[in-house]
Amino acid sequence: MGKETGDGAGWAPAVTKGSKAAVDGAALDAVFAALDTTHLPGVAVGVALDGVPLYRKGFGLASLELPVTLSPTIRMRIGSTTKHFGALAYMLLVEAGLAGLDDPVARHVPEMARAAAGVTMRQLMTHVSGLRCSLELALQLSGPGHPLSTADCMRLMADDDDVNFPAGEEWCYNNGGYVLLSLAIERLSGMRLGDFFRDRLFRPLGMNDTLLRLVDTDYVPNSASLHMVDGKGGYYRQPIGAEIAAEGGIVSTVDDMLRWLAHLRAALAGRPTVGSAETWRRMVEPAVLANGYVTGYGLGLMDTPYRGVRTVHHAGGVMGGSSQMITLPDHGLDIIVMANRAGLDPIDLAARVIDACVPTLGPKLEPHEGVIPTGTYYCPHNGGTFGLARHEGKAIISMGGMGLSLVRTPDGLLRPNVVVFHMGLDVPETAAPPKTLRGVEFGVERELVLLEPDPAADLRSLAGRYVAAASGTTAVVEPDGDGRTGRLVLTGRHGTLRHRLANLAPGLWDAKPLDLPVPIVGGLIAFDSQGFTFNSGRTRRLRFRKVS
């Protein structure tokens, strides 16, 4: 859910220990000065050195509806930073002999026997299972805001009749894997997940303000609100609807997260309070694909370099907030940044804190400022699309509504400086877009095709009703008068979502939501003789067949 510092593909500088870090409050105030307001939501920040908190501040409001400012003691969502807590909880059960790291998923979640045949618990936690994500399916097919239990989310995956890719062959971020992990932990332990987290993870470390909050519609005291950006200069609330468990459900405070980071660093040094030293070694051990490609992602944690120094980290994103948790083990530097409005970038803010605190860092990969072709490209292998452009003199790639600066890495390829983007692009320094580009993803070359709208495109021949039986979803294609544009109305198990259709190329149509202030869902519709497939960042080739 969000980008990460460092590199999982081997193109960052080698790790060096360098000089000791130092925390200068004035320098850190400058990093967050633009967020120091009394009229907008913002961030809460904590920085510690050798386990001693030296910088603890809040910037902005805890809620637009109340005169309360953010502080180091207020509860905020940490999103997917939760994932390594879930992985550690499962590993405690492994230590107890109740489970194995490479157990088949169906051993602990038998409802997944067909859909997850051959998939292991390790593959769930490292995002190489190939399964489609339940959260993505729920949002894309029914829209946000509809109540779903963890069991409902599991059922979306259990009923699925296809996968994104065979297990172990590629990497794709998957919240649904941690939905299944949550159920496995509860069934193995005989405890509710929140109780297991509290008794086995939080209380032993004195994290008394941290808890698992499955939904945003209950009442939890001392909690900041989340704020989505409406694209018109305002903000709104949009609960995701589904219960969020080990995939991203923890709320915590700056002070509690600094306690956790101190323990994480000690655990990496072989001195854990929770879990064994061997468990923590496995937590940061990256998954390796079948072809030998190293993903950079372990059991909910990444151990990667930033400007030549070792970092262990995981970010998180929720609807209306985000976070970054990062430690520099060789420098004793711990950083937590939590935001309660969309549009902020805690990962960049945390990187700027590192820049201010560590005196001897390696060179920074700067945004590429050379000429770059402008155009939208399509990857036939996975159905993904992205745009290339220049913005304020810098090369930009746009994906799923996000625009990211591109850097030229030592292998000569352009890519966002983010761990979770594994494709490098061989882009010529020309203004005219070539018909094809060469991409390298997971060590495999991909051909990327320039999308050019079809002058003869006409939705009228494609109008009608389509069904994706396994997901229980119907789709209706409604052309506008001339067939050049139209609507796609998806009705899933839990709700209905309307999209605007616009042609991208022969047989390919862009679907953007009509009923949401910002395009948090949507994807690519590829029509063929059987009907069409729906493709998004985490859902590949979801088949709809025409029925009328």
N, C-alpha and C positions, 0 to 999 in steps of 0.2 A: 504494500500500500504506500508509496512514496519512495524518493530516491535515497541513496546511501553514499557516504563518503568512501573513498578508497576504490579498490578494484578487485574483482574476482576472476579476471581473465588474464592476469599476469603482465599487464602493461604499465603498472605503476613503479616508481623507484623502489629500490631495495630498502628494507627496514634497517634503521640505525637507531641506537639508543640516545645519542645526542646529549644535550645539557639538561639540567634540571629545570622543570617548569617553575613559573612564578605567577602569582595572581595579583594584578594591578586593578584595583576597583575602578579608578578613573578610566582606564583603557576599556574595561568592560562596559562601563556606563555609555561610552561612545558607541559601542556596538549596538546597544539597544535604545539609543536616544530617540530614534524616529518612532518608537513604540511607546514612549513615555507620555501617554495622553490621559485625559480624564473623561473622554467622550467615546472611546472605542474599546472593544475587547482587545486583548493582547497576549502577553506571554508571562509565565513564571519561570525563573531561572535559578539554578543552583550550580555552584562550582566548588569543588573540594580538592585539597592537596594532601596526599597521604592520609586520607580519611577525615581531615579536619575541614568542615565547611568554612569557606572564606568569602563567598559571595552568594547571597540569598536575597533575591528581589522579585517583586512583581511589577509589571508594567501594563497599565490599562485596566479595564473593568472586568469584574467577574461575571457581570450580567448587564445588558443594556437596560434592563427593567428595574434594577435596584442600585442604590448608591454604594456599592461595595467594590473595592479594588482587589485585584489579584494579589496574592501573597504566597510566601513559601509554605504556608500551612493549609492552604485551601485545596480541596480535592479536585483533580482534573483527570480527564481520560488520557491514557497513554496509548490507546489503540493497539497496533500490532506489536508494540514493545512487549505486550502480554505474552507473545508466543513462546519466548524462552522460559517463562514461568511454567507454561503448560508442558513444554518438553521436559523441564526438570522434574515436574510432578510425576510424569510417566517414568522417568529414569529412577525415581525413588522406589517405584513399584518394581522396576527391573532389579534394583539392588536387593529388594526384599524377596526375590525369587518368584514373584507373582506374574511376571511377564518377561518377554525378551525384546530386545531392540529390533530384531528382524522377524518378529512374529508376523504371520499373515494378518491383515486387517480383520478378516472374517472370524478369526479366533476370538476376538473381543467385541466385534460388532457383526454378528452373524447375518444381519439384514443385508450386508454388503457382499455376501458370498458370490453373487453373480457379477455385480458391477465392478468389484475390486478384486477379481480373481488374479492371483499372482502379485498383488501389491502388498508391501510390508509397512509396518508402523514407521520404520526409519524413513521410507520413501514419502510417507505423508508429511513428516516433520521437516523434510528437506526440500519439499516442493518438486519432487521428480516422479510423483505417482502417475501423472498423465490424466488423472480423473478431472472431470469438470467440477467447477467450484459451486457449491450450493448457494453461497451469498450472491455470486454473480448471476446464477440462474434465477434466483428470486427477484433481484433488482431488474434484470434485463427483461424478464417475461411478465412480471406483475407490477413493477414499480416499487418505490420506497414507501414506508409508512404502514405496511400491513403486518399485523402481529403474526409471527412465526416462532414456534418453539424450536429448541435445538433438535428435537426429534423430527419436527417438520422439515428442517433443513437437511437432516440425514436422509429422509425419505426422497427428497429431490435427487440426491446422488444415487441412492439405491435403485431407483426406478429408471435411471438414465440408461440408454441402450448403446452408447458409444463413448469413446474417450478422446481427449485432445491428442494424445500420442501414447505409444507403448511405454509402460513404466521403465524408468531409468534411461530413456533415450534423449530426453530434453528436460529443460527446467522451465516451470511456469508457476508463478506465485499463486497459492491456492489456499484461501481461507477455509474452504470446506474440509481440507485435510485436518485442520485443527478442530473443526466441529466433531469429526469422527474421533479424534484424540480425546476430546472432552467426554464423550460418551464412554470410551474405553476406560478412562481414569475413574469415572463414577462407578462403573460396573465392577471393576477390579477391587476398588477400595471399599465399596459399600457406603460411600459418603457423597453428599452433594459436592460439586466441584468447588464452589465458594468456600465450603467448610474445610475441604482438603487444603486449599490454598492458605486459608487462615491459620489452620493448626500446624501445617507442615512447612510452610514457607514464610509467612508474614510474622507470626508471633515469635518464632525463635530469633528473629533479628530485630524485634522491637518496632516493626512496621504497623503500628496500631491504628493508623488512619487509612490504611490501604485495604481495599476489598474488591471482590468481583461483583460488578454491577451489570446484570444481564440486559437491562433495558434503560432507556433514558426517561421513561414516563412515570417511574416511581419517585418516591421522595427520599433523598439521601442528604442529610444536613451537611452544611459547610462545603457545598459543591458549586463549582463554576458552571455556567451555562455554555452551550455550544452555539455558534453563529455561522450560518451559511451566507455567502455573498450572493445577492440577487441579481448582480450585473447592472444595477441601476443606481449604485451608490448606497444601497441599504442592506439590511440583513434580515434573515428569517430563520426559523427553527424547522428542521426536517428530521424527526426521529427516523432511524433506519427501519424500524419495525421489528425485524428479526431479533431474537435473543442472540447476544454476542458473548461467547464463553472464552475458551482458551485462545480463540483466534484474535481477540482484541478487547475483552471486557473489563480489564482492571481499571479502577480509578485510584489515584495515589496523590501524594503531595511531593513537593520538592524535597522536603526534609526526609521523608521516607525513602524516596528514590536515591538520595545520597547515601543513606544507610545500606540500601541494596547494592549500589555500585561499589562501596567499600568492601562488602562481602564478595561481590563478583571478582574483584581484583585479587583478594586474598585466596579465593577458590582457584583462580587461574595459576596462582603461585603454589598450589598444593596444600592450602590451609583452609578448606571450606568448613563452615558450620553446618550448612545444609548440603547433603549429597557428598559423595566421595570424590577424591581427586581424580579417579578414573572416569567418573561420570562427567566431571567438568572438562576433562580432556576431550571426551567425545562430543560435548556440547559445541565446541568450536572447530571440530574436525569437518571440513567441507565435504559435501557430496561429490562423487566422481561419476560422470556419466559413462554409459557403456563403451563409448569411443575413447575414454580417457580424459575427457575435458573436465577440468576442475571448476565447479560452479561458484566457489567462494562462500557458500551458504551451509551452515551446520544445522544444529538442532535449535532453531530459533535465534541464532546468533551468527554474526559475521566477524571474522578475524582478518582484517585487511589493512594495508598501509594507507596512510594519508601524509603526503609530502615527506615520505621517507621514515615516518614513525609508525609503530604498531598501534592499531586501534581495534577495540572490540565493541560492537555496537549493534543496535537495531532501532529503527525509527517506527513510527506509527501514524496512521491517518484515520480519522473518523469523519462523519458528516458534520463539518463545522469546527474541526480542531485537528491538531497533529502534535507530534512529539519527536524528540531525538534523545536517546540515551547512549552515551559513548564514554569509554574510558581509555586512557593511554597507560597501559600497565607499566611500561618502562619509565614513565615520568610521574606516576602516582597521581595523575590528573583525572578527575571524574566530572562529567558535565551532564546535566539534565535540562532540557528546554521543553516546555509544554505550552501549546497555544490553544486558545479557545475561540478562534475564528478562522475560517477558511481563507486561503490566499497568502498566509504567512509560510515561511520556510525554516522550520527549526533546524533542519540539517545544515543549511547554509549558515544560520546563526551560530550553531555549535562549532562549525568549521572556523568561523571568524573568532570565536573564543579561543580555539586552539592556536590560531595565528597570533593572538595577542598574548598568550601565556607561555608558549614554547619558543625559546630564543633561537634555536638552530634547527630550522626546518629545511627540507629539500625544496627544489623548485616547484612552483605551482603550475599545473596545466591550465594555460590561459585560453579563453574562448577564441575560436578560430575567426580571424578577421579577413581571410582571403575571399576571393570571388566564389560564389556557390550558385548552382542552378536552382531556379525556383520551380517547384512542381510537387505533385502528389504521387507517391509510388505505392505499389501493391506487391505483397509477397504471396505468390500462389501457394507456397508450401503451408503457410499457417493462416492465410486469409487476412493478415494484418495490413493496415495502411498507415502511412505517415507522410507529413509534408516537410519540404525543405524550403527555407526562405532566409532572407537577411533582415535583421531587426537591429536598428541603432548601430549598424556597422559590423554586427556579429552574425555568424551562421547559427541558425536555429532549426531544430527539428520539433515538429508538433505531432503529438500522439494523444488520443483520448482527451482532448481539450487542454492538454498541458504543453507549454512551449519550453524547451530545454536548450541551453547553449551547447554547441558542439565543440569538442577539443580534438586536435590532431595528436594521436598517440604515437609512440615510437614505432609501431608497426606500419605507420603511414596511413591508417584508417581514421575516419572521423567517427566519433561516438560521444554521447553524453557522458560526462564524468560521474557515472552512477553505477553501483554494483549490479543492480537488478536489470540493467539493459545489456544484453549479451551480444548484440549485433554491431559489428563495425562496418562502416560504409566506405567503399572505394569511390569517392566523389571527385570528378574532374573540376579544376578551377576554371570553369566556363560559365557564362551566363545562361546559355541555351541548355535546357534540360535534355540529356540523352534519353533515348527510348528505353534503355535498360541500365541498371546499375548493378555492380557486384557487391553483395553483402557477405559477411562471414559471421555465422552464428553457431555457437557451440563447436567451433572448429570446422564447420561444414560450410561450403560456399552455397549461397542462395542467389538466384536471379530475381531482381526486383524490377517491376514493369511500370513505366510511366502511365498514369491514368489520364486519358483524354476523353471528354464527354462525347457520346455517340450522337451525331446530328439527327439520326433516324430513331432515337430512343422513343418508345411509346409504351406507357404502362397499360393502355387499354386492353391489349391482348393478354396481359398478365393478371387482369382483375379477377377476383374471386376469393374463395375461402381455402385456407391451407391448414394442415394439422401436424403438430409434432406430438405424436401419441404418447411417447414415454414420459414427456414432461407435463402432459395434460394441458397443452397450450394450443389455442386456435389463433390464426392470423387471417386478417382480411385486408386485401390490397384494394384501395379505392383511388382510381386515377382522377386527376383534375380534368377539365374539359378537353384540353389538347393532348393529354397523356404525357406531357413533358415532366410533370411533377405529380405528386399524389400523397397518399397517407397509407401507413401500415398500422393497423390496430391489432395489438397483441393482447389476448386475454388468457392469463395464466391461472394457476390454481388459486391465487390469492388476490388478484386484481387485474385491472386493465391499464394499458399504456399506449398512447398514440404517438406515432412518429411521422415526421415529414420526410418524404422520399425525394431525392434529387439524383440525377444520373451522374455517374463518375466515368463510365466507360461502357462499351457494349456488354450487356448482361449484369453490370455491377451498379448498385445504387447505395447511396449514403442514407442512413436512417438516423435522424436526430429527434429527440423527444419534443413534443409540442406542449406538454402540460407541466414542465418543470422550468423554473427560472434559469437554471444553468444545466448544460448537457452532461449530467453525471452518468447517464446510460446512453445506449445507442451503439450502432455498429455498421457493418457492411452486409448488404443483402446481395447474394449471388444467385441469379436465376439460372435454371437449367431445365432439361426435359422432364425431370421428375417433380419440380417445384422450385424451391430455393433453399439455400443454406444461410444461416445467420452466423456472423463472425464478429467477435469483439476481442479485446485484449486478452481475456481469459476463457473465452468460449470459442471453440473452433468447429466449424462445419456442423452446426446444429441443424438437422434435417427437418424441413417442413415439406409435406407432400400435398399436392393440390387435390381437393375433394369436390369442389364445385366452382 
